[in-house]
Amino acid sequence: MSDPVQMLYIPQTMVNWPWPREINPHYKEISAESNAWFHSFKAFSERSQLAFDKCDFGWYFCLQSPSSIWL
């Protein structure tokens, strides 16, 4: 007997997002600096670091903290 196929459905939570989205204009500079700082710790193996870098946490933070909210 084979196992039934299991599906995981992730809801589209941003479909009805009421506020405009913008990214911090300093994203590239800040992300490069923070990535270099984090890499300096050598906390991960090379393979794990590549996987971690795919997350692009700098982009996430710059999206949720655009510079206009600090003005």
N, C-alpha and C positions, 0 to 999 in steps of 0.2 A: 504494500500500500504506500503510495507516495504522499508526501506532506502537502497540504494545501498551500497555494501561493498566498503569501501575506503581503499586503500593501500598506504603506504608511502614507497618509495624505497630510501634507503640511498646508495649513490654511494660508490664504493670501491676505495677510493682516494689513498690508499697505494699500489695498485696492481703494478704500474709501478714506484715505488719509486726508484730513481737511486743510492742512497747512502746506504752503509751498516748500519744496525741498531745494536747498542750495548747499554747496560745499564750500568750506573755508578756502579762500583764494591762496592761502599759504600751504595748502595740502602737500604739494610735491616737496617743497623745502623741509617742512616739519617732518614729514614721513621719512625722508632720506636720513635726516639727522637722528631721529628716534630709532630707526632700524640699525644704523651704524652703532649707536650706543648700546642697543640690546645685543647685537652680534658680538660686541667686545667682551661680553661675559662668557661666551662659549658654553652656554648652558645646555645646548643640544648637540646630538651627533649631526653630521652633515645632512643625512636623510631627514631627520626630525626637524632640523632648521628649515629645510626647503618646504616641508609640510606646514610648519608654523607660518612661514612667510606668505603662503598662499592665502592666509586669512586676511591679510592687509588691514590690520587693526588701525593704522593711521588713517585710512580712508573712512573707516567706520566712525572714528572719533571726529574727524573733520566734517563729516556729514551731519552728525548730531550736534556739533558745536560750531556753526558758521560764525564768522567774525562779526556779522551784523548784530548778533544778540548781545555782544559786549559793548556796543557803541551807545 
